[in-house]
Amino acid sequence: MTGPARLTMLYATRLRALSIATVATLGGALTLAFFYAPMDADQGFMQKIFYVHVPMAIVALGGFVFGAIMAIRHLRTGDARYDLRAYVAIHVSLVLGAGVLITGSIWAKASWGHWWVWDEPTLVSFLIVFLLYATYQPLRFSIEDPERQARYASVFAIVAGAFVPLNFLAVRLAEAYTHPRVFATADGGLPPRMALTFYVALAGMALLYLTLWRYEMASKNTAAQLRSLRRRLGGEDAVAARGRSAAPSLPAS
Amino acid sequence: MTDTLPDNTGYVAAAYLVFFVLVLVYLVIMAAKLARFEREVTELNELARRSSETRVDGP
């Protein structure tokens, strides 16, 4: 079995079980959020947004850090597969990040009466991280040589990945705590039923991230495999020349 | 909580809807990719059939 074929098998293995586990966990989290978790004393019903917004934010930020780890491995080994893993990790995190900004904005409107509050550190810092990562793909696209593209993108992913926890710490140290803090309160955190719901939602969101990441990896490897098969069957002429692209190119098998 | 829906139900529904729409859009993109792969596999099968026929008919 050739390299991309083996990789496709690797990412596609147990994808069905993973998808079912994701749907079941997210379904469970939804049920717990609306039928088990108690109503928040301060925010009432709108606090339910917390169970989708916060897990999505944590998983998106975790995905950026995962991308940085893959980028480090790429620079250490020179293996293009790690560059692809970092690229897909950041891609999926950006999708979730967009969801975080929209749901956060909805929560802000419900909570404070404004869609966006510029002096709120949590909101603005997440926007900065999101916009920073939004430049990742244009950066890749701007570099034509695939090897240089992969190297520069990895350096970017590492620097930006290191910025994520620093940013989180900076926000925690900020004094203006106007963001709704339902996860850690002066009384010592969430009530047990809320905490359980939150952890199930977090697990569901992490599974969703993993599922989407593996689907995307399997898809990218299948595309590479088809390209290689076409080359073997029809020669170089049968394969359209690869134009400039932000996506990493896997080495031909 | 009263018998009627609480205030801010619309905002909560909108937030969850955003999440589901995002996942749905991703699924649609994945389905489109799958359809493209299916077309490519059909093309490659045809290419493989033609090349094996050429080999059989060849000198």
Chai-1 contact restraints between the chains, C-beta under 6 A:
chainA,res_idxA,chainB,res_idxB,connection_type,confidence,min_distance_angstrom,max_distance_angstrom,comment,restraint_id
A,F45,B,P6,contact,1.0,0.0,6.0,A-B,restraint_1
A,F45,B,N8,contact,1.0,0.0,6.0,A-B,restraint_2
A,M46,B,N8,contact,1.0,0.0,6.0,A-B,restraint_3
A,M46,B,Y11,contact,1.0,0.0,6.0,A-B,restraint_4
A,M46,B,V12,contact,1.0,0.0,6.0,A-B,restraint_5
A,K48,B,V12,contact,1.0,0.0,6.0,A-B,restraint_6
A,I49,B,V12,contact,1.0,0.0,6.0,A-B,restraint_7
A,I49,B,A15,contact,1.0,0.0,6.0,A-B,restraint_8
A,V52,B,A15,contact,1.0,0.0,6.0,A-B,restraint_9
A,V52,B,Y16,contact,1.0,0.0,6.0,A-B,restraint_10
A,V52,B,F19,contact,1.0,0.0,6.0,A-B,restraint_11
A,G99,B,F19,contact,1.0,0.0,6.0,A-B,restraint_12
A,G99,B,L22,contact,1.0,0.0,6.0,A-B,restraint_13
A,I102,B,V18,contact,1.0,0.0,6.0,A-B,restraint_14
A,T103,B,A15,contact,1.0,0.0,6.0,A-B,restraint_15
A,T103,B,V18,contact,1.0,0.0,6.0,A-B,restraint_16
A,I106,B,Y11,contact,1.0,0.0,6.0,A-B,restraint_17
A,I106,B,A14,contact,1.0,0.0,6.0,A-B,restraint_18
A,I106,B,A15,contact,1.0,0.0,6.0,A-B,restraint_19
A,A110,B,N8,contact,1.0,0.0,6.0,A-B,restraint_20
A,A110,B,Y11,contact,1.0,0.0,6.0,A-B,restraint_21
A,Y215,B,M30,contact,1.0,0.0,6.0,A-B,restraint_22
A,S219,B,K33,contact,1.0,0.0,6.0,A-B,restraint_23
A,T222,B,F37,contact,1.0,0.0,6.0,A-B,restraint_24
A,L226,B,E40,contact,1.0,0.0,6.0,A-B,restraint_25
A,L229,B,L44,contact,1.0,0.0,6.0,A-B,restraint_26
A,L233,B,L47,contact,1.0,0.0,6.0,A-B,restraint_27
A,L233,B,A48,contact,1.0,0.0,6.0,A-B,restraint_28
A,G234,B,L47,contact,1.0,0.0,6.0,A-B,restraint_29
